[in-house]
Amino acid sequence: MNFKVSTLLSISFLFLLSCNNKKETETNKTNLTKTAVAQNDSVQPEEGTRKESINLFTIIPKDSSDVAFVSLSDIYPINDEKDTLALPNIEKIGKYNAVYFTFDKIHRKRFLTKTNISETDSVFIIDYAKNKHISFAVKNLKTAAMLDGYSSAEDWPYQQYDFMIGFEIRKKHLNGFSEYYRDALVYVGKENPFSKEPLKAIAWKKIAQKDYPSKAIKNQDRILLKGKVAGNTYSYKTESYQYFLQDYLESNKTIYGRRLLVVDSKTKDIIIEKLYTQSEGTSPAPLNYEEGDDAINQWTGKLFKNKPQVIFGFEYMSFGCPGISIIDKSNEEIFLQCDNRH
């Protein structure tokens, strides 16, 4: 299998999480959030707005080699100009050697400076499905550039934008992680933001429609659901929350969208409300244990040490990157910096 096809297959598994379009996060790309976790903590945004306070990255295998790769290109964008400060002269490296190469000291320093990363920082990696945690000192990792999954040696001469830039991780250090690292999240900074508590795979149970909470649908959501018919209704309960999910169907009975309500188990207050709909770049992810799919998509629990619990996994993404919903009134969405160039 050639490099291009192998990499495409690997990358495709990374988007089996969920949520919203990457366009909404583009203004945040230039700030590595190790300095921004505390921003706006005292501000409660209006309903429908979003704030974001942490940069998370993904990890992919580099073909069949012993290397895995963490791309940080979303916070270190380069254009098609020959910016020799970002990348060395690609033509001098050569058509095949440039498919993947590590940085010299000059370009490494440039990369770390522009992404606000220090040699004394660490790369923290969690596999939430396996509850595995590992970290590496930045000073011990190589920085590298890899041709993205939609380019190949046939595209020579390569353009600057054809490359992903980030950290090289040896696969041997990731033994026991999910296949293709599809359930892995990466953070770069001084302190590990991830909780040690394992997340829960949501086991949905069908309930009667009358048991779904009677909360009026938002006006903008009502427009999206016009002409759609309510389908199956589901619930899941933990000590902290009860989760309610309502299917909405097209005229041909296919699922167009799902409306999620998360209710405080003690106060019965609705904490968050989300609508996930079919679009050009998204499609509904199968529900865990319900639709004949072996993949576990929906997860909830304490992912971060200093944040409320989370929920995610309701959409497959073709464009943009999946997101993680924080379960509190802030309506915070954390979108992965997954370097999706589709």
C-alpha positions as CSV (number, residue, x, y, z in Angstrom):
1,M,0.0,0.0,0.0
2,N,1.5,3.3,-1.0
3,F,2.1,6.2,1.4
4,K,-0.8,8.3,0.2
5,V,-3.4,5.6,0.6
6,S,-2.1,4.3,3.9
7,T,-2.1,7.7,5.4
8,L,-5.6,8.4,4.2
9,L,-6.9,5.2,5.7
10,S,-5.2,6.1,9.0
11,I,-6.5,9.6,9.1
12,S,-10.1,8.6,8.3
13,F,-10.4,6.8,11.7
14,L,-9.6,10.0,13.6
15,F,-12.9,11.6,12.7
16,L,-15.1,9.0,14.4
17,L,-15.6,11.3,17.4
18,S,-18.2,14.0,17.0
19,C,-19.6,17.5,16.9
20,N,-19.2,20.8,15.0
21,N,-17.4,22.6,12.2
22,K,-13.8,23.6,12.4
23,K,-14.5,27.0,10.9
24,E,-15.8,28.3,14.2
25,T,-12.4,27.7,15.8
26,E,-10.1,29.3,13.2
27,T,-9.7,32.5,15.1
28,N,-8.3,30.6,18.1
29,K,-5.6,28.7,16.1
30,T,-2.7,31.0,16.9
31,N,-2.9,30.7,20.7
32,L,-1.6,27.5,22.4
33,T,-4.0,27.4,25.3
34,K,-1.6,26.5,28.1
35,T,-1.7,30.2,28.7
36,A,-5.5,30.6,28.2
37,V,-7.1,28.0,30.5
38,A,-8.2,30.7,32.9
39,Q,-9.6,33.1,30.3
40,N,-13.2,34.1,30.7
41,D,-13.8,31.7,33.6
42,S,-15.9,34.2,35.3
43,V,-17.9,35.1,32.2
44,Q,-21.1,33.3,31.4
45,P,-21.7,33.6,27.6
46,E,-25.1,34.1,26.2
47,E,-27.0,31.0,25.1
48,G,-25.8,29.9,21.7
49,T,-22.3,31.4,22.0
50,R,-19.2,29.3,22.6
51,K,-15.9,29.8,24.3
52,E,-12.8,27.6,24.0
53,S,-10.0,27.3,26.5
54,I,-7.7,24.5,25.6
55,N,-5.9,23.2,22.5
56,L,-6.1,19.5,21.9
57,F,-4.4,17.6,19.1
58,T,-4.7,14.2,17.5
59,I,-2.1,11.5,16.7
60,I,-1.8,9.4,13.6
61,P,0.4,6.5,12.5
62,K,2.9,7.3,9.8
63,D,2.2,4.5,7.3
64,S,3.7,1.1,8.3
65,S,6.8,2.6,9.9
66,D,7.6,2.7,13.6
67,V,6.6,6.4,13.8
68,A,3.4,8.1,15.0
69,F,2.9,11.8,14.3
70,V,1.2,14.7,16.2
71,S,0.4,17.5,13.9
72,L,0.4,21.1,15.3
73,S,-0.1,22.7,11.9
74,D,-3.4,24.2,13.0
75,I,-1.6,26.5,15.4
76,Y,1.5,26.9,13.2
77,P,0.0,27.6,9.8
78,I,2.2,28.1,6.8
79,N,1.3,29.2,3.3
80,D,2.4,28.4,-0.2
81,E,5.2,31.0,-0.1
82,K,8.7,29.7,0.3
83,D,9.0,30.7,3.9
84,T,12.5,29.3,4.7
85,L,12.0,30.2,8.4
86,A,9.1,27.7,8.6
87,L,10.5,24.9,6.4
88,P,13.9,24.4,4.8
89,N,14.3,24.4,1.0
90,I,12.2,21.4,0.0
91,E,13.7,21.1,-3.4
92,K,17.1,20.7,-1.9
93,I,15.8,17.9,0.4
94,G,14.5,16.0,-2.6
95,K,11.3,14.5,-3.9
96,Y,11.4,11.3,-1.7
97,N,13.3,12.5,1.3
98,A,10.9,15.4,1.8
99,V,7.9,13.1,2.2
100,Y,9.0,12.9,5.9
101,F,11.9,14.7,7.5
102,T,13.0,15.9,10.9
103,F,14.0,19.5,11.7
104,D,17.4,21.0,12.2
105,K,18.0,23.2,15.3
106,I,17.1,26.4,13.4
107,H,13.7,25.3,12.2
108,R,12.9,23.5,15.4
109,K,13.5,26.7,17.4
110,R,11.3,28.6,15.0
111,F,8.5,26.1,15.3
112,L,8.6,26.1,19.1
113,T,8.8,29.9,19.4
114,K,5.8,30.4,17.1
115,T,3.7,27.9,18.9
116,N,4.7,29.2,22.4
117,I,6.1,25.8,23.3
118,S,9.1,25.5,25.5
119,E,11.7,22.7,25.6
120,T,10.7,22.2,29.2
121,D,7.1,21.6,28.3
122,S,5.6,18.1,27.9
123,V,3.4,16.3,25.4
124,F,0.6,14.6,27.3
125,I,-1.3,11.8,25.5
126,I,-4.5,10.0,26.7
127,D,-6.4,7.2,25.2
128,Y,-9.8,7.7,26.8
129,A,-11.2,4.4,25.6
130,K,-8.4,2.4,27.2
131,N,-7.8,4.9,30.1
132,K,-4.1,5.0,29.2
133,H,-1.9,8.0,29.9
134,I,1.6,8.8,28.8
135,S,3.8,11.9,28.6
136,F,7.0,12.9,26.9
137,A,9.4,15.9,27.5
138,V,9.4,18.1,24.5
139,K,13.2,18.3,24.7
140,N,13.3,14.5,24.1
141,L,11.1,14.6,21.0
142,K,12.0,15.3,17.4
143,T,10.1,17.9,15.5
144,A,9.3,16.8,11.9
145,A,7.4,17.7,8.8
146,M,5.2,15.1,7.0
147,L,3.4,15.3,3.7
148,D,-0.3,15.4,4.4
149,G,-2.6,12.6,3.5
150,Y,-3.9,14.2,0.3
151,S,-0.5,14.7,-1.2
152,S,2.1,12.2,-2.5
153,A,5.4,12.0,-4.3
154,E,3.4,12.4,-7.6
155,D,2.6,16.0,-6.5
156,W,6.2,17.1,-6.7
157,P,7.3,19.9,-6.4
158,Y,5.5,20.1,-3.0
159,Q,4.0,23.3,-1.7
160,Q,4.5,24.6,1.8
161,Y,0.8,23.9,2.6
162,D,1.3,20.2,1.7
163,F,3.1,19.6,5.0
164,M,2.0,18.9,8.5
165,I,4.4,20.0,11.2
166,G,4.6,18.5,14.7
167,F,6.2,16.0,17.0
168,E,7.5,12.5,16.2
169,I,6.4,9.7,18.7
170,R,7.8,6.2,18.5
171,K,4.9,3.7,18.2
172,K,6.5,1.4,20.7
173,H,5.7,3.9,23.4
174,L,2.0,3.7,22.4
175,N,1.4,0.0,22.8
176,G,-2.1,-0.8,24.0
177,F,-3.6,2.3,22.5
178,S,-6.7,2.1,20.3
179,E,-6.2,1.1,16.7
180,Y,-4.9,4.0,14.6
181,Y,-4.9,6.0,17.9
182,R,-8.5,7.0,17.1
183,D,-9.4,7.5,20.8
184,A,-6.3,9.4,21.6
185,L,-6.0,13.1,22.6
186,V,-2.9,15.2,22.9
187,Y,-2.1,18.3,24.9
188,V,1.2,20.3,25.0
189,G,2.1,22.4,28.0
190,K,3.5,22.6,31.5
191,E,0.8,20.6,33.3
192,N,-1.3,17.6,32.5
193,P,-4.9,18.7,32.0
194,F,-6.3,15.2,31.9
195,S,-8.2,13.5,34.7
196,K,-7.2,10.0,35.7
197,E,-10.9,9.0,36.0
198,P,-12.0,6.7,33.2
199,L,-14.7,7.9,30.8
200,K,-18.0,6.0,30.5
201,A,-19.2,4.6,27.2
202,I,-22.9,5.6,27.1
203,A,-25.3,2.6,27.0
204,W,-28.5,4.1,25.5
205,K,-31.8,2.6,26.6
206,K,-35.0,3.3,24.5
207,I,-37.7,5.1,26.4
208,A,-41.2,6.4,25.5
209,Q,-41.4,9.8,23.8
210,K,-43.5,11.1,26.7
211,D,-40.5,10.6,29.0
212,Y,-38.4,13.0,27.1
213,P,-38.2,16.4,29.0
214,S,-40.7,19.0,27.8
215,K,-38.3,21.8,26.8
216,A,-39.2,24.0,23.9
217,I,-36.9,23.7,20.9
218,K,-34.8,26.8,20.1
219,N,-36.1,28.9,17.2
220,Q,-33.0,28.3,15.1
221,D,-33.2,24.5,15.7
222,R,-37.0,24.5,15.0
223,I,-36.1,25.8,11.5
224,L,-33.6,23.0,10.9
225,L,-36.2,20.4,12.0
226,K,-39.0,21.7,9.9
227,G,-40.7,18.8,8.1
228,K,-38.8,16.2,10.2
229,V,-40.6,13.6,12.3
230,A,-39.7,12.5,15.8
231,G,-38.3,9.0,16.0
232,N,-36.8,6.9,18.7
233,T,-36.1,8.4,22.2
234,Y,-33.2,7.2,24.4
235,S,-31.9,7.8,27.9
236,Y,-28.8,7.1,30.0
237,K,-28.3,7.9,33.6
238,T,-25.2,8.4,35.9
239,E,-25.0,9.5,39.4
240,S,-24.5,13.1,38.2
241,Y,-26.7,13.4,35.1
242,Q,-29.5,11.9,33.0
243,Y,-29.0,12.1,29.3
244,F,-32.0,12.2,26.9
245,L,-31.7,11.8,23.1
246,Q,-34.4,12.3,20.5
247,D,-34.1,11.1,16.9
248,Y,-35.5,13.2,14.0
249,L,-36.2,11.5,10.7
250,E,-36.4,12.4,7.1
251,S,-39.5,11.4,5.1
252,N,-37.6,8.3,4.0
253,K,-37.1,7.4,7.7
254,T,-33.4,8.0,7.7
255,I,-32.0,9.9,10.7
256,Y,-31.6,13.6,9.9
257,G,-30.5,14.7,13.4
258,R,-30.6,14.1,17.1
259,R,-31.4,16.5,20.0
260,L,-29.5,16.0,23.2
261,L,-30.6,17.2,26.7
262,V,-28.4,16.7,29.7
263,V,-30.3,17.0,33.0
264,D,-28.9,17.4,36.5
265,S,-29.9,14.2,38.3
266,K,-30.5,16.0,41.6
267,T,-32.1,19.4,40.6
268,K,-33.6,18.2,37.3
269,D,-32.3,21.3,35.7
270,I,-31.4,21.1,32.0
271,I,-27.7,21.8,31.9
272,I,-27.0,21.7,28.1
273,E,-29.0,21.3,25.0
274,K,-27.5,20.3,21.6
275,L,-28.8,19.6,18.2
276,Y,-26.7,17.4,15.8
277,T,-28.0,17.4,12.2
278,Q,-27.0,16.0,8.8
279,S,-25.0,18.4,6.7
280,E,-22.5,18.4,3.8
281,G,-19.7,17.8,6.3
282,T,-21.4,15.8,9.0
283,S,-23.5,12.7,9.5
284,P,-25.0,11.1,12.6
285,A,-22.7,8.6,14.4
286,P,-24.3,5.3,15.3
287,L,-25.4,5.0,18.9
288,N,-23.5,2.7,21.1
289,Y,-24.8,-0.9,21.3
290,E,-28.0,0.2,19.3
291,E,-27.4,0.2,15.6
292,G,-25.2,-2.9,14.8
293,D,-21.9,-0.9,14.8
294,D,-19.0,-2.2,16.9
295,A,-17.5,1.3,17.4
296,I,-18.1,3.1,20.6
297,N,-18.9,6.7,19.7
298,Q,-20.6,8.4,22.7
299,W,-18.5,9.0,25.8
300,T,-19.1,11.0,29.0
301,G,-17.3,11.6,32.3
302,K,-14.5,13.6,33.9
303,L,-12.0,14.1,31.0
304,F,-10.2,17.2,32.5
305,K,-9.0,17.8,36.0
306,N,-10.2,21.4,36.2
307,K,-13.3,21.3,34.1
308,P,-16.8,19.9,34.5
309,Q,-17.7,16.6,32.9
310,V,-17.9,16.2,29.1
311,I,-19.9,14.5,26.5
312,F,-19.1,13.8,22.8
313,G,-19.4,11.4,19.9
314,F,-22.6,12.2,18.0
315,E,-21.3,13.1,14.6
316,Y,-18.9,11.8,12.0
317,M,-16.9,14.6,10.4
318,S,-15.9,14.9,6.7
319,F,-14.9,18.6,7.0
320,G,-13.5,20.3,10.0
321,C,-12.7,18.6,13.3
322,P,-14.8,17.0,16.0
323,G,-15.5,18.7,19.3
324,I,-16.1,17.9,23.0
325,S,-19.0,19.5,24.9
326,I,-18.5,20.7,28.5
327,I,-21.5,19.9,30.6
328,D,-22.2,23.3,32.3
329,K,-24.0,26.5,31.5
330,S,-21.0,28.0,29.8
331,N,-21.9,26.1,26.6
332,E,-18.1,25.6,26.1
333,E,-17.1,23.5,23.1
334,I,-13.5,22.2,22.7
335,F,-12.8,21.5,19.1
336,L,-9.8,19.3,18.3
337,Q,-7.0,20.7,16.2
338,C,-7.1,17.6,14.0
339,D,-5.5,19.1,10.9
340,N,-8.3,18.0,8.6
341,R,-7.5,19.2,5.1
342,H,-10.3,17.4,3.3
